[in-house]
Amino acid sequence: MADTDFLAEALKAISVSTELIEEELKPHMDTLLNLLLEKKKGIAEQIASSGVLPTLAQTLRNKGSLTSQVALLVAEMAREAAVRDRCIEAGLVTALVPLLNSSDQDLLLHTGRAIGRICFDNTVQQTQLVKSGVIPRLVAIMHQYPENDPLVNVCLLALCNLADMDAAKDALAEVGVAEVLTAQLKRAPDAERRHLILEVLGSLGESDALKLQFVEAGVPEALSEMIRKLQGDSDPHDLCSIKIASNLIVTLLLGDESMQKCFGEGTGSVYQDVLSWLQSSNTQLQLSGALAIANFARNDSNCVKMMELGVVPHILDLLEHHVDEGDVSVQHAGLSALRNLAIPASNKVRMLEDGVSERIRTLLRSDMPPVQFKLLGTLRMMVDGQEEAATVLGKDEVLLARVTEWCEAKDHAGVRGEANRLLAALIRHSRSPEVIDSVIKADGVQHLISMATSEHVIMQNEALVALAIASAIDIEAVQEPFWNADLLPTLQKMLDDPVGAVEVKFSTLGLICSLANSSMLKEQMEALNMKDSLSKLSSHTSTKLASQADTVMAVLSESS
């Protein structure tokens, strides 16, 4: 007989069987299974369209001697995408789910494969599976049979398909999935299994509740250990595992509690491993290492501790290694870490003493906007409240030339904004005549005046304060550049602006008051009829602003 004849006979016998006597059904089930296992084309579709699927579903519900065989048959049949909807309609999924409670490992394997294949890429069915409680059962199976690799694989695949769903994440947070995944990661026999576990961990690691569970269960340590074992290998699969695992550790550090546990006051094994990544020859590990340090540096106590433990030279070495033709992402991450570390005042002083500003000046030659942006922000953080650092940098002609060049960056508003803010910060924090003179020589005045008209209030105020400090310290030096750059007409427009922010107008008045000490600029104020603009503010709804306007008018009248 031909295969088609065997198939037709088996299907006919199953379809006419009303009492589902297992001894009679078994040979016919054997026939179907053998034909499916031979991977003959079209067999699955013929079985699905023959009308026997409800009989298979009922056989599964009866939980008799054929249950495991039928589960395997359905699993083999469901390899074909074309039959999956019919399997669902025939009630096979609802018949299979209760079988996950079995203690028969072969039945669990066949059932898991059948459900996984039928529900693959089917959101509606996957949602139903989660609602029916498969998540705790999948975790329990891995917990009960951790050495059964095929069965564990099926459970991991199922979790992989379900893990992106919020309901699944909630369910997994309640069943101790972290311990099971950590144990499996440590015994993963090959790259394929590793990637499967890492994919599940990656999907779940976005959840804040699970981040902390993962850390408490030792997931970061297991990932670090895995990375240590794979380092030095050039196998693409191993390199891929290193990338996923190191990225995952960085993600887990985004949670405040989980980050603090991993830091362990600078003695945690994860933190120690992260330090070694900065010195690795693997660019991905360097990147993850820098990002991890930036995450650890999210509170002052960690920053001070890391400074004491000597992390900064490692970051500087890394930045210098990548300055020419290097990796932009690594430079960006390294500068982010340095910027965060520079937030505590004591660290700023220490960085200045250690010559950090001199070493990161090498990055001024970078042509990459993301690196320029982070470099400017890092330097601005380093001079914040630090007179000495601001004076040293503010007198650096090479740095000022590059900063004023970036003040005109047409294609990157972020670089332009940070360059202007650094220029203002150098004057604000140094309060030094030499720095003011250097900024004038570098043609920085016009940029500060433009910054004063920025759409961002914080930038406007920073510029106005810097200009006021410059005029208060050395009016003789700044009066001509201010005149040439049309500072006063710009300030008058800001006062007259009906929608201008009150705090900006207040700072503008302070600057005008300072400028009145210059006879040249005072003459210009009279020519512009500045008093008229001031008198309009005298009746402003902000009493503080109105009072300041009256004060400035009085100053102008006195010096007339």
Salt bridges, closest charged atoms under 4 A:
ASP3 OD2 - LYS40 NZ 2.34
ASP30 OD2 - LYS26 NZ 3.30
GLU38 OE1 - LYS40 NZ 2.95
GLU76 OE1 - LYS39 NZ 3.93
GLU76 OE1 - ARG79 NE 2.88
GLU76 OE2 - ARG117 NH1 4.00
GLU147 OE1 - ARG187 NH2 3.64
ASP149 OD1 - ARG187 NH1 2.90
ASP149 OD1 - ARG193 NH1 3.36
ASP208 OD1 - LYS211 NZ 3.42
GLU225 OE2 - LYS229 NZ 3.32
ASP238 OD1 - ARG194 NH2 2.66
ASP256 OD1 - ARG298 NH2 2.67
ASP273 OD2 - ARG228 NH1 2.47
ASP317 OD1 - ARG359 NH2 2.68
GLU320 OE2 - ARG359 NE 2.84
ASP324 OD2 - ARG365 NH2 2.92
ASP354 OD2 - ARG350 NE 3.55
ASP367 OD1 - ARG402 NH2 3.50
ASP384 OD1 - HIS429 NE2 3.36
ASP396 OD2 - ARG361 NE 2.45
GLU405 OE2 - ARG402 NH1 2.74
GLU408 OE2 - HIS447 NE2 3.62
GLU418 OE1 - ARG380 NE 3.02
ASP437 OD2 - LYS441 NZ 3.06
GLU455 OE2 - HIS456 NE2 3.61
GLU462 OE2 - ARG421 NH2 2.68
GLU526 OE2 - LYS522 NZ 2.73
ASP532 OD2 - LYS536 NZ 3.69
